């Protein structure tokens, strides 16, 4: 019964594969981390900041829940499901569906009715794409939508209150709070991983996964949470620091907005790819620490470092003294 809906959707035909891959991409972290700087640097800094922390919260919550539910993906379990995509993590809840509601919902909350309906359509199609590609059960997608909706509600309800409270704290105090939160994030990740100590990935799941893909499932890892925790710390420190300098606004001519995005992305690539080539990888404390540092710098650059550079290059209006 669990597989019938997926098999039925896949039976609609191969012509849907590329459109479904496209809609699936619109729900990925990679896509959102590309859109986030565009919004923050070049469209609306306040909205971009909200999108940034909503996405990080969704990524972290999804990581914990995947480990607690430890749910398989359809193509791991059934030979009748075609693996049109491949994933290494557990499946429940769907991260794509969850992030789509949280992020597209945040963007739609400040838009006209047309864009709200557009966001709703995208959220539905992103969820549908995950079924068609064979990487999620229907209940994974439904759970992702519900959890994403809860996060969206929480951010819409409490964002302004929390932001007002933080403005009463010094930049140094905000940085200390951000570091403490990032450590809590890592601690929760450690608990989530260690509850699965002794877990043996079923050989049948691995065999099915490798039938149509060379991607071996590796669902138990701390790498993602160190990525999220480091990024959160860097972004929070960047936000506190740039606010202490007078703040940042994404106004200006179209040419300057485009140049900001170009210059900012160069900085992201230098820090993300450059440090990624230098720092070691793996499942060990040193690699985890350096991953935290690497993504901390990326997060700080996006929110604080790049705007500072824009001021120096006269690509953005510096705050008045």
C-alpha positions in Angstrom: 0.0 0.0 0.0 2.8 2.4 0.9 4.4 2.0 -2.6 1.3 2.1 -4.7 1.0 5.9 -4.8 4.7 6.2 -5.8 4.5 3.5 -8.5 1.3 5.1 -9.8 2.9 8.5 -10.0 6.0 7.2 -11.7 3.8 5.3 -14.2 2.6 8.7 -15.6 5.7 8.6 -17.8 9.3 9.5 -18.2 8.4 12.8 -19.7 7.9 14.1 -16.1 11.4 13.3 -14.9 13.1 16.5 -15.9 10.3 18.8 -14.7 10.2 16.9 -11.4 13.9 17.2 -11.0 13.6 20.9 -11.6 10.9 21.3 -8.9 12.9 19.1 -6.6 15.8 21.5 -7.0 13.6 24.4 -5.9 13.3 22.7 -2.5 17.0 22.0 -2.0 19.3 23.7 0.6 21.7 24.5 -2.2 19.0 26.4 -4.1 17.9 28.3 -1.0 21.5 29.2 0.0 21.9 30.7 -3.5 18.6 32.6 -3.3 19.3 33.8 0.3 22.3 36.0 -0.6 20.4 37.4 -3.6 17.5 38.5 -1.4 19.7 39.8 1.4 22.3 41.6 -0.6 20.2 42.8 -3.5 16.5 42.9 -2.8 15.4 43.2 0.8 17.9 42.8 3.7 15.3 42.3 6.4 13.5 39.7 4.5 16.8 38.0 3.6 17.8 37.8 7.3 14.4 36.2 8.2 14.8 33.7 5.4 18.3 32.8 6.5 17.3 31.9 10.1 14.1 30.2 9.1 16.0 28.0 6.7 18.7 27.2 9.3 16.0 26.3 11.8 14.3 24.0 9.3 17.5 22.3 8.3 18.4 21.6 12.0 15.0 20.4 13.0 14.8 18.1 9.9 18.2 16.7 10.7 17.2 15.7 14.3 13.9 14.3 13.2 15.4 12.2 10.5 17.6 10.5 13.0 14.8 10.0 15.5 12.4 8.5 13.0 15.1 6.6 11.1 12.7 6.0 8.3 13.8 4.3 5.1 13.4 5.7 1.6 11.0 3.9 -0.9 13.7 2.8 -3.3 15.7 1.3 -0.4 12.8 -0.9 0.5 11.0 -1.9 -2.7 12.4 -3.0 -6.1 9.2 -1.7 -7.7 10.1 1.9 -7.0 12.5 3.5 -9.5 15.3 5.5 -8.0 15.2 8.6 -10.2 17.3 10.4 -7.6 19.6 9.3 -4.7 19.9 10.4 -1.1 22.2 9.3 1.7 20.1 10.3 4.7 17.0 8.8 6.3 13.7 9.8 4.7 11.2 10.9 7.4 10.3 13.8 7.3 11.0 15.2 3.8 13.5 18.0 4.0 12.5 19.4 0.6 8.8 19.6 1.6 9.6 21.1 5.0 12.1 23.7 3.7 9.7 24.6 0.9 6.9 25.5 3.3 9.2 27.3 5.7 11.1 29.3 3.0 8.6 29.8 0.2 6.0 30.5 2.9 8.3 33.2 4.4 8.7 34.8 1.0 5.0 34.6 0.3 4.1 36.2 3.7 5.4 39.6 2.4 4.0 39.3 -1.1 0.8 40.0 -3.1 -1.8 37.3 -3.5 -0.5 36.2 -6.8 2.9 35.3 -5.3 1.1 33.6 -2.4 -0.6 31.3 -4.8 2.6 30.8 -6.7 4.4 29.8 -3.5 1.5 27.3 -2.7 1.8 25.8 -6.1 5.6 25.4 -5.8 5.3 23.8 -2.3 2.8 21.3 -3.8 5.0 20.5 -6.8 8.1 20.2 -4.8 6.4 17.6 -2.6 5.0 15.8 -5.6 8.5 15.7 -7.2 9.9 13.8 -4.2 7.3 11.1 -4.6 7.8 10.9 -8.4 11.6 10.6 -7.9 11.1 7.7 -5.5 12.9 9.2 -2.6 10.0 9.8 -0.2 6.8 8.1 0.9 3.6 10.2 1.0 3.7 10.3 4.8 7.3 11.8 4.6 6.0 14.6 2.5 2.9 15.3 4.6 5.0 15.3 7.7 7.5 17.8 6.1 4.7 20.1 5.1 3.2 20.0 8.7 6.6 20.6 10.4 7.5 23.3 7.9 4.1 25.0 8.5 4.8 24.9 12.3 8.2 26.5 11.9 6.7 29.2 9.5 4.0 30.0 12.0 6.6 30.3 14.9 8.9 32.6 12.9 6.0 34.8 11.7 4.6 35.0 15.2 7.8 35.5 17.3 10.4 37.0 14.9 9.8 40.6 15.7 9.6 40.0 19.4 12.9 38.1 19.5 14.5 40.7 17.2 13.4 43.5 19.5 14.8 41.7 22.6 18.1 41.1 20.9 18.4 44.8 20.0 18.6 45.5 23.8 21.8 43.4 23.9 25.3 44.4 22.9 26.9 42.9 19.9 29.2 41.0 22.1 26.3 39.6 24.2 24.5 38.6 21.0 27.6 36.8 19.8 27.9 34.9 23.1 24.2 33.9 22.9 24.7 32.7 19.3 27.7 30.6 20.3 25.6 29.0 23.1 22.8 28.2 20.8 25.2 26.7 18.3 26.6 24.4 21.0 23.1 23.4 22.0 22.5 22.5 18.3 25.6 20.3 18.3 24.6 18.7 21.6 21.2 17.8 20.2 22.8 16.4 17.1 25.2 14.3 19.2 22.3 12.9 21.3 20.4 12.1 18.1 23.3 10.3 16.5 24.3 8.4 19.7 20.8 7.0 20.2 21.4 5.0 17.1 24.6 3.5 18.5 24.8 -0.1 17.3 22.3 0.5 14.5 23.1 -1.7 11.5 21.9 -0.5 8.1 19.9 -3.4 6.6 21.8 -5.1 3.8 18.6 -5.3 1.7 18.2 -1.5 1.9 21.8 -1.0 0.6 21.4 -3.6 -2.1 18.2 -1.9 -3.4 19.8 1.5 -3.1 22.7 0.4 -5.3 20.5 -1.2 -7.9 20.2 2.1 -9.8 22.7 4.4 -8.1 26.3 4.4 -7.0 25.3 6.5 -3.9 25.7 4.4 -0.8 23.3 5.5 2.0 25.1 7.0 5.0 22.3 8.3 7.2 24.2 8.6 10.5 26.6 11.5 10.5 27.3 14.7 12.5 28.6 16.6 9.5 25.3 18.3 8.7 24.7 19.6 12.2 28.2 21.1 12.4 27.5 22.7 9.1 24.2 24.2 10.3 25.6 25.2 13.7 28.7 26.9 12.2 26.6 28.7 9.7 24.1 29.9 12.3 26.9 31.2 14.6 28.5 33.0 11.7 25.3 34.6 10.4 24.2 35.6 13.9 27.6 37.2 14.7 27.5 38.9 11.2 24.0 40.2 11.9 25.0 41.6 15.3 28.2 43.2 14.0 26.7 44.8 10.9 23.8 46.2 13.1 26.4 47.7 15.4 27.9 49.4 12.4 24.6 51.1 11.5 22.9 48.3 9.6 22.7 47.3 5.9 20.0 48.1 3.3 19.7 46.4 -0.1 18.7 49.6 -1.9 20.5 51.1 -4.9 20.5 50.9 -8.7 20.0 47.7 -10.6 23.6 47.7 -11.7 24.9 48.0 -8.1 22.5 45.3 -6.9 23.8 42.9 -9.6 27.4 43.7 -8.8 26.8 43.1 -5.1 25.5 39.6 -5.9 28.5 38.9 -8.1 31.1 40.2 -5.7 29.4 38.5 -2.7 29.3 35.1 -4.4 33.0 35.3 -5.2 33.6 35.7 -1.4 31.3 32.8 -0.6 33.2 30.6 -3.1 36.6 31.6 -1.8 35.6 30.7 1.8 33.4 27.7 1.0 35.5 26.0 -1.7 38.8 27.4 -0.7 38.7 26.3 2.9 37.0 23.1 1.8 40.1 22.3 -0.2 42.4 23.0 2.7 40.5 21.7 5.7 40.4 17.9 6.3 37.1 16.0 6.0 35.8 13.0 7.9 34.0 11.8 10.9 36.4 13.0 13.6 36.6 15.9 16.1 39.2 17.9 14.2 37.2 17.7 10.9 34.0 18.6 12.7 35.6 21.6 14.4 37.1 22.9 11.1 33.8 22.4 9.4 32.2 24.6 12.1 34.9 27.2 11.5 34.6 27.0 7.7 30.8 27.5 7.6 31.0 30.0 10.4 33.1 32.2 8.1 30.7 31.6 5.2 27.8 32.7 7.4 29.6 35.7 8.7 30.6 36.8 5.2 27.0 36.5 3.8 25.5 38.6 6.6 28.3 40.9 7.8 31.4 40.7 5.7 29.9 41.1 2.2 27.9 44.2 3.2 31.1 45.8 4.7 32.8 45.1 1.4 29.9 46.6 -0.5 30.3 49.8 1.6 34.0 50.0 0.8 33.5 49.4 -2.9 30.7 52.0 -3.0 28.2 49.3 -4.1 25.9 50.1 -1.2 25.1 53.2 0.7 27.0 53.2 4.0 25.0 54.0 7.1 25.1 57.6 8.2 27.3 58.2 11.2 
